[in-house]
Amino acid sequence: SVPGSYTGKATNVKLQIDMSDFTPPNLPDGGNAPFYNDRIIAHEMVHAVMYRSMNIGSMFDPSGDQTWFMEGSAEFIHGADERLQSSISSVGIGGVMAKAATFGSAGAAWGGTSDDYSAAYSAVRYLHQVIKDNGGSGIKDVMVYLNQNQSATLSDAISAATGGLYATADAFNADFVAHGAAYIAGMNLTDTDTGAIGGSNADGGAIQTATSVISDTASRGGTNPLGGFNEIWENINAAAVGNNKQLQVGANKTDTMNVTFGAVNTAAMSIQSVDLVNNAGFATYMMDLALNHVNEERSKIGAQLNRLESVITNNNTSVESTVASRSRIQDADYAQETTTLTKTQIMQQAATAVLAQANTSPQMLMALLK
């Protein structure tokens, strides 16, 4: 979030990537030419760093909105010659400069169109060149000043970086509006270089094409380029339909257990476009990630299997307890029933003996009378 008082750093900065917008994968750059996905991420990461390293709140002050500088810098990191050329074809250099005339304290809010981005990119590249012409290192001097002077505004940084050539950001904007058209007309927009900082067009360096401007080569050099950032990777199941099951594990309606089987196909592991011939290093890196994914899925299945085994054990114990309880209620007590049977048999035998004795008594009496 941006400070409400238009001063200070931003807090709780988040970049949430909607994977459905980053298709097709087309590794290693992703997406489609010329604005590949890696260039989009690079643009957004510039915002993240600026938001947390300088007085970003002052740039959102509506009395002198400096969004042009933030967006122009984010475009400059990877170059935007293709975008600028498209804008010129659409609205001409004059149309691009008309957008630039609204920057800063001119009163208009940031438009957010592609032509606005083209104008912002051109302005930042122009400022980069002016700073170098005056003995500086370029736009880096502005960034370093803002980072080392946390209460400084963009006007302070531009004044310091240009040696006082421009007292304010608006003064620079006025100069760009006056001379920007000629500067843009002299830019080489037809070669393969994107115009990125450090590249051939902007700094006389190596040509940075749409695919080479952001290096996607896998490296195990021990460095963490995302140190200081908190990455949260969501579980992505490319074939998740029908893979979530609910099992009834008890007698009650609520005794259920959800089990999930994640996809382990090439789409789920992003290896369907791995190029073993032209990018073997990156292919090895992606295979390592795929193996990690398989191991994670095996771990999840193992954990779910352990839960099921525990449920089975509990159910078996419950069944034994239920049978024992039912037996105590319905089954005969063997010892008691045996005792009762023996008692009954003895009584029956005694009764039989008495009856037999009674039957012989008259005969015995007649024998005595004789």
KOLMARNU-909767 format. One record per residue (C-alpha): residue in one letter; x, y, z. Coordinates in steps of 0.1 Angstrom, whole numbers, plus 2048, in hexadecimal, padded with zeros to 3 digits. Example, Ala and Ser with C-alpha at 12.3 -4.5 7.8 and 13.67 -1.06 7.14 Angstrom:
BEGIN
A87B7D384ES8897F5847
***
This chain:
BEGIN
S800800800V80B8247F8P80F83C816G7EF851819S803870822Y816870801T83786A812G84C84B81BK84F82880FA834810805T82B7F381CN81E7D0817V8287D17F2K81A7B27DFL81D7A67BCQ80278C7B4I80777A793D7E876D782M7F674E771S7D974D758D7E676E74AF809760745T802748729P80F737715P82E72E728N84672F70AL86472A720P87B739729D86D75C723G848754725G82B764713N82D7736F0A84578B6DFP84F7A56E4F8437AB707Y84C78A716N841781739D864785747R8647A973CI8427AF74DI8507A176EA86F7B676BH8597D5767E8457CD786M8647C579BV8717E8794H8517F57A4A8567DD7C2V87A7E97C8M87180E7C4Y85380B7DBR8687FD7F7S8888117F2M87E8367EFN8658517F7I84C8437DFG82E8547F0S8398767E3M8368697BFF8118627C4D8098867D0P7EE8917B8S7FB8B47B8G8198A87A5D81388379BQ834873791T826852785W838858764F859854775M850833786E841824766G85C832750S877823766A865801766E864802740F88880D73DI8957EE750H88C7D8733G8877F2717A8677FC706D8728066E2E8587EE6D4R83C8006E8L8498226DFQ84A8196BAS82780C6BCS81B82D6CCI82C8416B1S81B82D697S7FA8336A8V7FB8576B4G81C8646A7I8388746BBG8218926C1G80887C6D2V82386D6E8M82F88F6F2A80B89A6FAK80B87F714A82C88B722A81D8AE725T8068A1740F821894757G8298A2779S8168C0785A8058C6763G7E58BB774A7DB89B761A7DB87A773W7EF85D765G7DC84F747G7E982B748T7E6826722S80281770DD80A839700D80E846723Y82782B72AS839834709A83C858713A84884F737Y862838729S86F852711A87086C72DV885855743R89D84C727Y8A1871720L8A8878744H8C185B745Q8D386B727V8D388E736I8E2882756K8FE86F744D90588E72EN90A8A174EG92388975CG90C87176FS90584C76CG8E2850760I8C1848770K8D383478AD8DE85479AV8BA85E7A0M8B283C7AFV8D083D7C6Y8C88607D2L8A48577DAN8B08387EDQ8CA84A801N8B4868809Q893859815S88187A818A88B8877F6T87388C7DAL8788857B5S87F8AA7B0D89B8A87C9A8AA8897B8I8A8897795S8B88B87A0A8D48A57B1A8DA88D795T8DC8A877AG8F18BF78FG8D58D9792L8CD8DA76EY8A98D4777A89D8E3798T87E8CE798A86E8B0787D8568C8775A8748DB767F8818BA758N85E8B374AA85D8D573AD87F8CF729F8748AC71DV8548BA70EA8698D46FCH8848BD6EFG87589A6F3A8678986CFA88A89D6C0Y8998846D8I87F8696D0A88386F6ABG8A88686AFM8A28476C1N8A98266AFL8888146B2T88C7FC695D8A97E66A0T8A77C76B7D8B27DA6D6T8957E16EEG8A48026FBA8AA7F471EI8C2804736G8E57F772FG8DD7EC70CS8E97F76EAN8D18136E4A8D0823707D8F481E712G9088106F5G90A7EE705A9027CC6F7I8E27C86E3Q8C57BE6FAT8AA7AD6E6A8877A46F2T8937826FDS8B678A70AV8AE7AA71EI8A379473BS8BA778742D8A8757748T8C674174BA8C572B76AS8E172F782R8EC71E7A2G9067387ACG8FA73A7D0T8EA75C7CDN8C57637D3P8B877E7BBL89877F7CFG8A87847F0G89379C805F8737917F3N85A777800E84F7607E4I82F74C7E9W8297317CFE8067257CDN7FE7017C6I7F66FF7A1N7E46E1794A7E36E176EA7CA6C476DA7B86C878DV7956BF782G7896A0794N7A969D7A9N7996A87CAK78668C7DBQ77268B7FBL77266A80EQ75965F828V76F652845G75664F861A73364886BN72866C86EK721683851T73D69A85AD75767F85CT76668683BM78A68B82EN79469F80FV7B16907FAT7C26A27DEF7D76947C1G7EB6AF7B0A7F46AD78CV8176A1782N8146A575DT82B6BB748A8136D9749A8116D876FM8376D7771S83C6F1755I8546DB741Q83F6D7721S8546F2710V8766E971ED8916ED702L8AC6D4708V8BF6DF6E9N8C17046EBN8BD709711A8CA6EA722G8D36FD742F8B070A747A8A26E873FT8B76D875BY8AA6F3773M8866EC768M88B6C676CD8976CC790L8786E0797A8636C5788L8736AB79EN86D6C17BCH8486C37B1V84669D7AFN8556997D1E83D6B27E0E81F6A07D1R82D67E7DES83068E800K80C69A7FFI7FF6787F4G81466780FA80667F82AQ7E367881EL7EA65281EN7F6655842R7D666784BL7C164C83BE7D463084DS7CF64286EV7A9645866I7A861F85DT7B961787EN7A162C891N78361D87FN78F5FA887T7936028ABS7706118ABV7625F289BE7725DB8B5S7645F18D1T7425F18C2V7425CB8BEA74D5C68E2S7325DE8EER7175CC8DAS7245AA8E6R7205B590AI6FC5C0903Q6F05A38EDD7075858F3A70256B90FD71A56A92EY72A547928A73354194DQ71254B95AE6FF537940T714518947T70E51A96CT6E851E966L6E850094FT6FB4EA968K6E34F4984T6C54EC96EQ6D34CA965I6D94C1989M6B64CB992Q6A84B7976Q6BC498980A6B149C9A4A68D49F99AT690480984A69F46D9A1V6834779B9L66946D99FA67844C99AQ6794469C0A65444F9C2N64B4379A7T65B4199B9S64C4229DBP62A40F9D6Q63D3F09CBM6523F09EAL6333F59FFM6223D69EFA6413C29F5L6403CAA1BL61B3C0A1DK62239EA0E
***
